[in-house]
Amino acid sequence: MSAPDPFAPAQLGPLTLRNRVIKSATFEGMTPKGLVTDNVIDYHRAVAEGGVGMTTLAYCAVSREGRGAPGEIVVRDEAIPGLRRFVDAMHEHGTAASMQLGHAGPVAANAGRRGLAPSRVFAPQALKFTLVASEDDLAGVIGAFAGAGRVASESGFDAVELHFGHGYLISAFLSPRLNKRRDQWGGTSEKRARLAREIASAVRAAVDPRVAVVAKLNMTDGVKRGLDVDDSIEAARLLESDGTVDAIELTGGSSFQNPMFLFRGDAPIHEMAATFKPAMRLAFRLTSRKFMPAYPFEEAFFLPMARRFRAELRLPLILLGGITERATVESAMAEGFEFVAIGRALLREPNLINRWRDGDASESLCIHCNKCMPTIYTGTHCVLVPAGERPGLD
């Protein structure tokens, strides 16, 4: 059987996407009041015009206490008018709209708040320990995800992406390093996966049947004693058996333990330090080499791990991580991955998918400098794109 054409229509649960390329979620830094703005619509409109099958509105917090950074959209009824404008703008260009839903958990800790975690965890970004989630807390989180799913559905979104990775709350529950519980929420792989399963079930029940549900799942945390591939495959199998998600997007790393494991390439330490308040800059510089070790960039760097998931699961899988060449997209299809998700390459070149579709197979212009990372606090952009040409900022 020949590999599917990555640029032909494809089915994602109840959805038909115009192609198999998804703009991955990257926090835009363009919603200072926690509501959709013209800037964030323009940012996504650029990749919609550029040909992606679906674009993902990034990190939308299911509750105020679940925010991981200032200005994140908080999913609530007040946000619906702006969310509908967002969806309409994407649909005008034939692109499906997905909303990423998350609770930052330990990553939510900052100078004014203590984050939430399965067990007591030190949050280095806030220099304080987290709160331990109670039964009431967890019931509230599950309800908040369901409520956010309802809002996304009522706003017309075609899909929701449940963030189960990067050290956020659900990811923390999956991790044996962060989850030391011995109750129904921890102690075994199956119990650590319970929160993810209950959230997926609650969201599935809350959204319209026309809405696809995707889980973004860590394959590994990239830290000692953290979630490993075997445990993650077990969690993926449980989600598959529940029938609550239409696909799994495979990721890795931890926003507060090992962020460069996800990005690969140069570590922009000086640029990141400049985003901190003066009192925190020295501490960051002293710990940055350990906190942000550099990993050499490799094309499709998550593919070797992802192959193990492909061998074990029948559920559609979305390959993420350093995809900058058309040939990589085609080979992913040949290996049985249904979709690919691309982030930095589209930030550098929003028209990349149209270019590939039209026959220009040269690689993306992204050079993996990762200097886009610190810009999330002021409006995410590629620093190599000239001022005046940056989507959502000009």
N, C-alpha and C positions, 0 to 999 in steps of 0.2 A: 504494500500500500504506500502511495506517495505521501510525502509530508504535506500538511495543509498549507495553503498560501497565507502568509501572515497578513497580507493586505486585503484579503477577502472577508466578507461578513462571517461572524462566528457567534455561537450561542454561549452565553454565560447565565446559567440558570434560566429564568424566564426572559432574559434579555437577548436581543440580537444586536451585537456591536458591529460597527462598519468594518472593523479590522481587529487584530489580536494584540494591539499595542495600547497599554494603559499608562497614562501619566501618573506616576507614583506620588503619594502624599509627601509634600515638603512644606513645612510651616511657612506661610507666606509673609507674616509680619506686617500685614496690611489691614488689620481689623482692630484698631486701637480701642474701640468701645465694645468689643466682643460681638459685633454685628457685621453682616456683609457690607462691604463698601464698593464703590465703583472701581476702586483700584484693584481689589481682589478679583472682581469680574474681568477686568481688562487683562490681568495676569493670566487667567485661565483661558480667556478668549484667544490669546495668542497661540496656545498649543492646540486649541480646538480648530482654529483656522489652519494650523499646521498639520492637521491630519490625524491626531490620535483618536482611537476608538472610544475611549472614556478618560475623563480627567477626574482627579480626586481632590476635593476640598479638604485641606489638611487641618490638622489636629483640632477637632471640634470637641470641646470638653462636655461631658454629659452632666456636669454640675459645676458650680463655681469653685468648690474645693478641689475639683479634679483637674484644674488648669495647671499646666506645666510651665507656662511662660506668660508674661503680660500680654494682654490684647487678644488672646485666643477666643475664638467664637465659643460662646456658651449656648448650648442647644436648648432653646426654650421657645414658648409661643411667641414672645416678642420678636424673635428672630425670623419668623416665617415669611413676612413680606420680602425681606432681603434675600432669603434663601430661594424663594420662588423666582425672583429676578435673576439670580445666578443660574438656576436650572434653565430658564427660558433662553438666556444668552447662549448657553452651551448647545441647546437643542437647535437654535438658529443655524448652527454650523454643522449639524449632524453628529454631534458628539454627546455621548451619554454622560450623566453627572453622578458621581459617587461622593458620599460624605464619610469621612473617617471619624469614627466615634471612639473616644478614649477617656480613661481616668488615669491621671499621671501617677497616682500612688506616691511612692517615695520620691519621685522626681518633682512632685508638687511642693516639696519642702522649700521654703525660702526664708528670708530674714524675718518675715512676719507670720509664717505658718509652719506647722509641723506636718509633714506628709503622712500618708496612710500606707501601711505595709502589713504583710501577714504576720511578721514578727518584728521585734525591735531592731531597727536598722539605722546605722549612721549614714546620714545624707551629707556628703562632703560639700555639695553646692550651697548648703545652708548652715553647715557646721553645727548640726544638731541631730538628735535622734528622732525617728519617726514615732507616730502613734501606732499601736497595734490594733488592727481591725477587729471590732466586736461583731457578734452576730447581727446586731441592729445595723452596724455600718455596712455589712455585706448585703443585707436585705435592701438597704437604701441604694447601694451601688447597682445592684441588679435592676431595681425599679427605675433608677436614673437612666440606665442603658435602654430599657424598654421605652421609657418616655422619650428619649432622644430618637429612637427608631421611629416612633409614632410621628414626631415632628418632621423627620426626614421624609417619611412617606407622604405626609400631608403637604409637604413643600414641593412634591413632585420628583424627588430624587429617584434615579433609576436603580441605585445600589447604595448599600451601606457597607463600610469596611470597619470591622471590629478590631481595635488595636490590642493584640495579645503579645506584643513584643517590646523590645528596647528598654526593659527594666521598669516599665510602667506597672500599674497595679496588678493586672491580670498576669503579666509576665513575671512579676515578683512572686505571685502565688505558684507559678509553674516551676520556679527555681528552687532546688534543694538548698542552695546557699542562703537564700533570703527567706525561705519558708521553713521554719523549724517547728511548726505546729504538729501536734499529735491528736488533733480532733478530726472532725469530718472534712476539714479543709486542708489537711497536710499529713505527711508521714509516708505516703506511697505516691507513686506516679499518678494513679487514678484519682486519689483524693486531691492532689495538687492541681489536677485538671478540672476539678469540680466547678470552680468559679467560672472558668471559661465556658464550660458546657451549659451552665445555668444561664449565663448571659446570652449565649447564642440562642438558646431555646426561647428566652423571654423576648429577645429582639425579633426572632422569626415570627412569634405570635403577634407582635405589635405592628409589623409592617404589612402593607398590602401584598397580596400574592404576586403582583407584577414586579416587586422589588427584589433584586438579587442581594444575598447576604454573603459577604466575603470575610474571612478571618485572616488577619496578618499575624503570622505565628513565627516566633523565634525558632530557628533550628538549633541554635546554640547561643548562649550568652557571651561566649568568648572570654570567660573568666574561670578560674579554678573552682571546682565544686558547684558551678552554676548548671543551668539546664544544658544537657548534652543531647546529641542527635537521637540516641535510643529513647530517652524519655520524651523528646519532642514527637518522635514518630508515634509513640503510644498515645500522646494527647491528640495527634492528628487522626489516628485510627478511631478514637472515641468520638471525636467530632463527626467523622465520616459515618460512623454507625448510628449516630443520633439523627442524621439527615437534616441538620439545622443550617448548614452552610452550603453554598453552591460552589465554592472554590476556596483554596488556601493560597495566600501569597506568602512565600518563604523568605524570611529575613533573618537577621542575627545581630548581636551586639547589645550594648546597654548604654543608654543616654547618660547614666551617672556612674558607670563602672568602666566601660570601655567603648566610647563612641566611635573611635576610628576603625574598630572592627567592621562596622557597617560601611564606612565611607571608603577606606583604602586610599592610597596616594599620600600626598604631602599633608602633614599636620600643621594647620595654620595657627600656631601657638601665639605669636605676637599679635595677630589680628584678633584672636579670641580674648586675649588679656585686655585689649583695649575696650572691650565691651563691659568689663567689670568696673564696679566702683573702685576708687583708688585704694581703699582699705583691703580689698580682696585681690588686687592685682598681684601683689608680691606673693601671697599664698598660692595663687594659681601658677605663677611662673615657677615656684619652687617644686610644685607637685605635677606640673604639666607633662613632663616626660614619662612619668608613670601612668598618669591619668589618660594621656593621649599618645600612646606609642604609635609610631608610624608603621604602616603596613604597605609594602610595595603594591602598586596597582597592578592587577591582572584582569584581563577581559573576562567577564562573567565569573567573578571570583567565588560566587556562591554555588556555581554549577556542580562541582564535585559532591558537595553535601546534598544538594537538591536531588541528585540522581538517586540517592538512597530512598528519599521520599517517593519519587516516581515509581520505584520498584515495589514499594509496599502499599501504595494507595491507588484507588480507582478514581478518586475525586479529582476534578480539574485542578491543576496547579498553575500558579503564576510565578514565573522566574524573575527574580530581582537581583540587582547587584552588578554594577560595572558593565552594562551593555551599551556599547558605543559603535558597533558594527552591524550592518545589515546581515552579514553572513552569520553572526551570532544568533540573531533572531531566527533565521531560517534553520540553523542547526538545532536550536531549542525546540522548534516545531517537530523536526525530524526525530528528536529524542522523546517526544510525547508530552512536552509541556504545552498546555493549551494557550497560554498568554505570556507576554513579557511585560514587565513594568520598568519604566525608565524615568529617571529624575534629573540628575545633573546634566546629562547630554541635551535634554530638552530646555533646560535653563539657559544653556549656552546657545542653543539653536532651536527655537520653537518650531521651525518649519522642517525639522529633520525627517519626520515620517513622510511628508509629501515628497521630499527630495528622494528618499529611498524608494518610495512607491513608483516614482516617475523614472527610475532607472539609474540614478546616480548613487552608486553603492559605496562611495568613499566614506571613511569613518567620521564620526562626530568630531567637531572642532574642540570639544572639551579636553583640557590638558590635565585634569585631576589635581589641580592645585588646591582645591577645597576652600578657597578664599570666599566662596559663596556662603560657607557655614556661618560665619559671624554676622552676615547681613540679615539673618532672620529677625533680628531685633529692630531693624530700621526699614525693612522692605527687601525681601529676598531677591537677589539678582546675581548674575554672573558679572564679576568685576571686569572681564574682558570685553563685555558688550559696552559700546560707547554710551555715555550719558546722552539721553535724548532718544535712545532706542531700547530702553529697558521696560518690558511689559509691566504695567501696573504702577510705574513710577514716573512716567513722562506724559 
